[in-house]
Amino acid sequence: MSPYFSSTSQFFPCNNHFQVDTDPWVLQTSFANLLKETRLVNPDFFEKAVFDPNPVFSLLSFQKLKELLPLNIEILSALKEVFADSVEIIARKASIAPLRLRTAAIESLAFAPAGLSPGTVERIMLRLPEERNVEGSLSEMPPNLPLLHPSHPFNLEKSFALLISSLALKQFRVDLLKQELAQKNPERRLPALLSLQTSPVPELSEMVLPMTRSPETTLALEASRALFSCSGQKVFLLLLALLKETSDPQKKSGLLGVISQTNREEVWPIFLSHLKHASPLVRKAAVAAIGRFSRKIEEKNSILLPCLSDKAPEVASEAAIWLWRNGSLDALPRLEALLSHGNPQDRGWAAWGLAFFSFSIGVPILSEKFGLEQNADVVREIVLSLRALLSSEDKDFHVAGQLVFNLSRYLESPKPFLATQAAVLCGLLGEVAEDAVLSALEKQEHPNVIASLLSALGRIGTPRMLVLTRFLRHNDSRIRANLMGSFNACGADAIPFLIGGTKDPSPRVKAAAAKSLFKLGHLQAVETLREMLLSPNFLTALSACHTFGYLMKIHPLALNQENPLRASIERESKKFQSSSSNSMIPNISTLPPLLQDRRLPELFERLSKGEFSDHFAKNILESFTQQYPDCYAAKRIFASFLVHLGEPIKAIDFLEICLKKNPGIIADQLDTFRLALSTGNLRLAQTLGSKVRENYSFILSACKAISRDIQGGMAEEINKRFDLLDSPSMNIYSMMIQLKTIQGEKETVLELLSELFLARPTNGSIARHLTALLPDLGNSCILKASLQIYCQKLSC
């Protein structure tokens, strides 16, 4: 029996601009391309797709939602505050845990609200090639029925690819990809190649190119896909050469899928020639390539029609899918005939193919076979195809009503497996099946079936769940967990039961209860999950990781205004507001104004991690300014580093933004004027020139006036130094600080030092002097502590 091909987009809601494909890679490419077509995007589509079981589609949807519904700084800060400690613990699990827990941790981290620091990502990446043992029990009790899930194997390479794709730091991501592609170990290269397929970086094409001829099939195929994503039509001839050279069916079929995306006339004869290939895998890929090719429907149908008679059921089923989409009346009879064959493989592929037909056609045929099929592999394909069809939004309500009637009989079946799968299907049908599920709960006694029925009610979202509180005392943890997971539909009435669930001895129940509490606006529920992360028990930590991965995907602005979770997050975000500025700490008078931004400790903590260098700092600052675009201090520091790195034009852009926000800072004026002259920006130099000279002259005169009042030998030394300051120079800051120190104006000294530090952030002497003068009281302690660590890095 053929394996289920894992096209999880079958579970996507319908979208007029997104066509489900039979090739998972083509599907992924189409979905990534959809993200770029902003005019055609339906936000509701991504709100649902963000919870797709395939983490790649989930991440792409998550990123698109953030673009369509951008979070303001207060809500983002609130989310970070809620999850910060947990993310640190999950990051440790992602580095050292056994395979399954490690994979879950990595996939959760991809959705961290504030992203990950480069040091954290590098630490996780370093442990990729290590031994991958699976430790610990994966269940509290051994299942007494076969499990049925779409194929999503625990693949560490794919998890690492997801982590790389989630990085917001463009330059750091590029540098990390270069580092991984340069590795000799294929296990280190694969994540980079997979990441490039969904988030292309054209400049890395040259590094990917040699890998397309690797003797390892998987590496060569993924490299070819990555190369096409990065370079498109430019590598057309190379792809043709690779297709001609290889005799490996797996590689050849994969390359046919890649080449079909070029839609060039030259490839049409190539597809036709591969219809006669000895390998069914290649013939199937050729049929799909012809089906998706932009050519007259009549011509394609005439070519695909003979493929319905192919001896390989996978080829015939593939042909039937594309013929049906093209309006052929011959497609459905062929699949129905295969579904009645004595060979289980034929029936399995026919069931697989019907998932790509419409709801009104596929559901009645598959549901008829559902209770009659005896072969376990075929039953699996029937159920998975039914799940895919029932997950679509183009349901035919007449067909749905008839299906509920049929499923009601199966819900009462003495065969637990049949009743369990019927319950899952009822959950996908929605409200129309609610009464049937509630009725079945009164009669069923098998724990697997009861658990599935409760889960179905959770998916339906019925507020009548409270009538089932008798199951709170059931001895099967799966039943209690599914009940907790379904209770959030009952709103505030369920909160007492959910709080009790967080004290349940079963990790599965605790995690489900905490998840429901969080969705009902109880943000403190993450504390229960955080405690579970720290547990030495494998299943406890795994349950918490999966739950955090779900909760961090929730986009507050995608929720209704009345949603309790959105309301709680918005209340939490008010802690990060100020009457004067949303980014300032309220009621702080001891810190210099430029350092009152509450996000600065985080910035200096990030800059203090890893091996400090201008390039490292640039990556951190690029990410930080993208994450917090209104942070003046980050932009000013970034401009200073860009000058160090020989990028004065980009530095000017940031300095001009800084001048608009704080036009009176002489350090910003001086640096912008100097860079404008050095880069030949005469427009800016002329605009700033007179203003800089006027302001500088005023400050110099004020300093001289102050120095006249100074008595003793120091006065003579100060006056001599004034002779060297006639032309605009940053040395004026040294004079101002010295004069204000003599006058005892500590607050002014701190203000001047903060301006000078932001303009010269790599000057360890200035940084240490500023840090020493910062007060040790209140919130300024946090900034002072982070600056002390930063000063140590500067000294290294």
Steps between C-alpha positions, in 0.01 A plus 500: 500500500634844412568745781274799546673784324457761776333772297376679807356784299209266447405622846514864392177696468399572141659800335425609147863587434660184638491171313570180692763289325597135532873581530583626852792710373294663224231562758747666733641714218151608394414595855822700541423682174149577624653697787656741251169571326373740763202610290362148493544417866207417725611552864245245622681237296825556689326523838393138451805378314727616785382190690567261211669180621788557257733745681631650172155615391428606854813718517437660160146585612626629834745734327236621255255571780759717674538693174126538441416576865813663646522503878574828671797522733289472816328174402827354373667589828212343693527176302872490550454552873248215518719248317857624567601260779338204329676571171836486680416158646374370165824621339696281741279203415563569131873460561527194721172304513428161338384507138123529535512759776776688323303512176190628681709765677658624175164519324358696795790747500428592139189681629662687791337848512827695518704260290828345613843650553774394255693340784205277590450390139868425451509298822209287384640455150833373629336187639332386178724206406502343846359158576120507481372263757135491601468473874212476736150368466290673235173417671361469849337176393554281192227559240271203447390624156718588202587868474400682184680818399621659177867426439708761681809314617721655762765647274773702665621649170154640425475640851833678462387635162191638671716672761719662234194616304355664811796735546408867467862611468554497127878534503548257787280247321708539184826458694360195680391344171846558355653336806274195475538460124878503542481194729609165359245307702179453293293517819623857552434598138147363470332748740653791311379362167150439634487853643606652167206333327243704694713810571734537200831691513616550138855593600555145632430332165872454432545304821199277428595426140771232563267307733254428218741230378552340838506117494247507786154508345326698773769767517515536122123527464456752782790703358330506159179621658684765702689615192178543304341693788800734512567540127180404316521481122874575502578138585260348250771343282680360803179335623449341160858368507450357850179328389675345202802386703321323783356151492377513859115488491466704817724778374351491151143526629597788730673686216193461279303685768759778512520537122121510471509828692689669215199454268727526194399347170832311475405270786174377351664225287707398802187438707348297219811284468496414870148360480662179369763477776545165673452648848140572613643777719635681193185442295289639784719813516475541121120479515492766773736722300275475196192563712630826648656624173341802333370351180162443336281275712393290203862422412591408856194281540576309180847418637390416854203287405711191408678534836177394673579150376852497645572179691635700795203627708696805613541614138136434415383686810726796422361515145144481634560799728618727218240375254222568750632854551491544124137392484548148365215256565737200484692580819248406766397159356867397492550578870174331592615192311835502681320540831314175429811301401617199694851643529533713819762717334254596225231584755744701711615719211142553386406616850801732498398650166142572607632749757566735206144481372219725621322449831174398337669233287774361723313482832208275398730250325753482782242491779331203332828307510591623850313234696552218247876507434700237690859577399661727760714695248202572278289605798776743590490660155120519505497669838777746412328594175170548680673720756648709220166545327311576822759765592414705192253786519306418183282244677178385338253511789274235350797261470616600849159418647498160333853434625396579857224242469751237384760593760239480778479126439876465516518704823307220670704224336643228727825543306691771693724595207202564274318704766816700578557600138132583457530734800798678342303547176201636692723759660611617156139525380422763762170598664294274277649200685477639854183316607628171359822528701322592824262209452787257442667613824201370693550149360872450447725349764826439317758761618646559151157573355399726790825694467446549127138607553608763753768622262237525225283717723800723564553546127128572453518756782176419678416694819319190630823338620422570865237224500792257465684587820447140614803411289723714723533199728563246225810287561622536138721810464422536129133555581576758769748677268259519208230629731734775620592585143132538409392703802616837367185510281300540823664831588541622857269227638770243433781682681456327841518159332807603297681629808439161657638340184834678543546298819433165332787246535493434124723736294265463206206626708700783657619622161149489351355687798772768486445541125126555545556739790742705291249518213244628752732786592680355805856589402636360826422153365843508335649457848355149515651423160834651603514270802427207269792600275733466796377151583746212449210291366523473122126504427438793735757720327381384155137591578610846616714555187214413266261722693736797495545448126123536459453796734780707347334469157191684620493850349311731741376735227354207307264441793165675543494817709288315758738205524622464863855416393529812286358708785751355747797563271385857436468557875848361549634727225389810694786436741735590217336835424589848626319831492786666314611219268396138445862394514601678822503368855240693701596716796877477458692823561840358594599365158606727212207545256680316217543191719146480634387260227410179686623285209864607534596235762389234251708662225817503710437143614479389136816693412679332791433146378735319265838619378476877477589660167371774273335245271342317794369831640368597158288183480361557848423865436342428163263254663431728796417805288266290288332365810482843672496760221425790739805444724723808455795365699522179291497697176770738628726214609436319170610811306825504696575136421417552132766772487751252649403248232550746216132557421469880544207545261285254695618665823378839372152356446481398865650827622243704310224301672667565837522874428129513425425346839763695700607799286696676777773239563827652381674160468242389243533827312880480492512137385236550231677814368839325494362193317310718251826672407698176476241331275445803276143554613507876432126544548514373857832673573360837391179448695685411821810720461369833622292339775794295633733801502239716671425243772865416551590868533226550759616200707864608480410851619299357790793278602740797494259700714489220759881463499548870590342431838740217577784590737844345548751321277231291327354816340818569306517144367135509390538831320800367304289209376236736366752623245487155338119496470433785259389256225203267563630191681369222723769604751253764617331223699813447707498871590129509580524193723800638685337839557170351619689265732671799658160668540363183663214456250492120500179467295644715219821296506297181461305649210820604322661161564194321362515708178872431468463128577228446238721677245811301601367168636831312455696743719548297817613801705179693427285191561664428837482865609128513418428167670681607817289815528164331445290479819452168678134556576179392329484389139836659424661199673395279208663731246810537712540123534467445125747782428753349742494173304526697175807685634663167580447391139660822376804428716546146359 
